[in-house]
Amino acid sequence: MKSIAILSLCASASAFAPLPLHAARNSALAMADDVEGPGKINGLIDLDSPKVVNNEVLEAGKKGVYCRCWLSGTFPACDGTHAKHNDATGDNVGPLIVSAAKGE
């Protein structure tokens, strides 16, 4: 069975692009300003870890839906929380959807 490893470390530059804090002042992400100063992105997920890295292995023909807003209660999986954030801020963030090729 073929599988694809999804390494957020390799994809972090594009897949998990952070939201600018000025676009999220009314959301939970704005709490990041109070954590360690302006510019900090993550104010919620694995704060004791020096770097948040997730690795997912997808089976052939499966897909994964991953959070890019840092607000998901099921991080790194998307739970749709970005919809409330978008409504509150006028932002347009959505999930990263990754599909593994179907096996032969």
C-alpha contacts under 8 A as a table, 3 or more apart, distances in Angstrom:
res1	aa1	res2	aa2	distance
1	M	59	E	7.51
1	M	60	A	6.98
1	M	103	G	7.02
2	K	59	E	6.64
2	K	60	A	5.62
2	K	103	G	6.34
3	S	57	V	6.53
3	S	58	L	5.57
3	S	59	E	4.73
3	S	60	A	5.40
3	S	100	A	7.13
4	I	57	V	5.66
4	I	58	L	5.39
4	I	59	E	6.82
4	I	60	A	7.47
4	I	100	A	6.21
5	A	55	N	7.04
5	A	56	E	5.89
5	A	57	V	4.40
5	A	58	L	6.43
6	I	55	N	5.80
6	I	56	E	5.12
6	I	57	V	5.97
6	I	58	L	7.49
7	L	10	C	5.49
7	L	11	A	6.42
7	L	53	V	7.89
7	L	54	N	6.61
7	L	55	N	4.91
7	L	56	E	6.72
8	S	11	A	4.79
8	S	12	S	5.25
8	S	15	A	7.51
8	S	16	F	7.59
8	S	53	V	6.10
8	S	54	N	5.70
8	S	55	N	6.32
9	L	12	S	5.31
9	L	53	V	5.94
9	L	54	N	7.41
10	C	13	A	7.55
11	A	14	S	5.83
11	A	15	A	5.31
11	A	16	F	7.16
12	S	15	A	5.40
12	S	16	F	5.06
12	S	17	A	6.76
13	A	16	F	6.59
13	A	17	A	6.15
14	S	17	A	5.39
15	A	68	R	7.13
15	A	96	L	6.29
16	F	67	C	7.40
16	F	68	R	4.78
16	F	69	C	7.82
16	F	96	L	7.69
17	A	68	R	6.39
18	P	41	I	6.57
18	P	68	R	6.85
18	P	69	C	6.71
18	P	70	W	7.93
19	L	23	A	7.09
19	L	24	A	7.42
19	L	41	I	7.52
19	L	69	C	6.55
19	L	93	V	7.87
20	P	23	A	5.60
20	P	24	A	7.01
21	L	24	A	5.11
21	L	25	R	6.42
21	L	29	L	7.31
21	L	30	A	6.29
21	L	39	G	7.12
21	L	41	I	7.37
22	H	25	R	5.87
23	A	89	T	6.32
23	A	90	G	7.91
23	A	91	D	6.70
24	A	27	S	5.27
24	A	28	A	7.79
24	A	29	L	6.20
24	A	30	A	5.75
24	A	85	H	7.58
24	A	89	T	6.14
25	R	29	L	7.40
25	R	30	A	4.93
25	R	89	T	7.74
26	N	30	A	6.64
26	N	88	A	6.81
26	N	89	T	6.74
27	S	30	A	5.67
27	S	31	M	7.91
27	S	85	H	6.12
27	S	88	A	7.34
27	S	89	T	7.64
28	A	31	M	5.68
28	A	71	L	6.95
29	L	32	A	5.77
29	L	41	I	7.33
29	L	42	N	7.27
29	L	43	G	6.52
29	L	44	L	7.80
29	L	70	W	7.26
29	L	71	L	6.80
30	A	33	D	5.94
31	M	34	D	5.53
31	M	35	V	6.86
31	M	43	G	6.03
32	A	35	V	5.15
32	A	36	E	7.29
32	A	37	G	7.49
32	A	38	P	7.55
32	A	39	G	7.87
32	A	40	K	5.64
32	A	41	I	5.95
32	A	42	N	5.98
32	A	43	G	4.20
32	A	44	L	7.73
33	D	36	E	6.61
33	D	37	G	5.09
33	D	38	P	4.83
33	D	39	G	6.83
33	D	40	K	6.31
33	D	43	G	7.89
34	D	37	G	5.89
34	D	38	P	7.65
35	V	40	K	7.59
35	V	43	G	6.23
36	E	40	K	6.76
37	G	40	K	6.40
40	K	43	G	7.33
42	N	45	I	6.43
42	N	47	L	7.83
42	N	70	W	6.70
43	G	47	L	7.19
44	L	47	L	6.61
44	L	70	W	7.40
44	L	71	L	7.53
45	I	52	V	7.71
45	I	70	W	7.29
45	I	75	F	7.59
46	D	49	S	5.57
46	D	52	V	6.66
47	L	50	P	7.70
49	S	52	V	6.37
54	N	76	P	7.09
58	L	62	K	6.08
58	L	63	K	6.80
58	L	64	G	7.34
58	L	99	S	7.95
58	L	100	A	6.27
59	E	62	K	5.58
59	E	100	A	6.74
60	A	100	A	5.30
60	A	101	A	5.63
60	A	102	K	4.84
60	A	103	G	5.32
61	G	99	S	6.94
61	G	100	A	5.26
61	G	101	A	5.36
61	G	102	K	4.04
61	G	103	G	6.67
62	K	99	S	5.95
62	K	100	A	5.58
62	K	101	A	7.81
62	K	102	K	7.74
63	K	97	I	6.95
63	K	98	V	5.43
63	K	99	S	4.14
63	K	100	A	6.04
64	G	77	A	7.66
64	G	97	I	5.74
64	G	98	V	5.22
64	G	99	S	6.46
65	V	77	A	5.94
65	V	78	C	5.75
65	V	95	P	6.21
65	V	96	L	5.72
65	V	97	I	4.50
65	V	98	V	6.48
66	Y	75	F	7.59
66	Y	76	P	5.67
66	Y	77	A	4.42
66	Y	78	C	4.75
66	Y	95	P	5.41
66	Y	96	L	5.00
66	Y	97	I	6.29
67	C	70	W	6.33
67	C	71	L	7.68
67	C	72	S	6.35
67	C	75	F	6.32
67	C	76	P	5.57
67	C	77	A	5.45
67	C	78	C	4.26
67	C	79	D	7.58
67	C	94	G	7.56
67	C	95	P	5.08
67	C	96	L	6.51
68	R	78	C	7.85
68	R	93	V	7.33
68	R	94	G	6.73
68	R	95	P	5.62
68	R	96	L	6.71
69	C	72	S	7.23
69	C	82	H	6.26
69	C	93	V	6.78
69	C	94	G	7.46
69	C	95	P	7.83
70	W	75	F	7.19
71	L	75	F	7.63
71	L	81	T	6.33
71	L	82	H	6.98
72	S	75	F	5.12
72	S	76	P	7.37
72	S	77	A	7.17
72	S	78	C	5.75
72	S	79	D	5.54
72	S	80	G	7.10
72	S	81	T	5.61
72	S	82	H	7.53
73	G	79	D	6.68
73	G	81	T	7.84
74	T	77	A	5.36
74	T	78	C	6.49
74	T	79	D	6.20
75	F	78	C	6.38
75	F	79	D	7.94
78	C	81	T	7.47
78	C	95	P	6.32
80	G	83	A	5.87
81	T	84	K	5.68
81	T	85	H	6.68
82	H	85	H	4.88
82	H	86	N	5.96
82	H	93	V	6.49
82	H	94	G	6.32
83	A	86	N	5.07
83	A	87	D	6.23
83	A	94	G	7.79
84	K	87	D	5.09
84	K	88	A	6.15
85	H	88	A	5.16
85	H	89	T	6.03
85	H	90	G	7.90
85	H	91	D	7.21
86	N	89	T	5.30
86	N	90	G	5.11
86	N	91	D	4.54
86	N	92	N	5.65
86	N	93	V	6.81
87	D	90	G	5.67
87	D	91	D	7.37
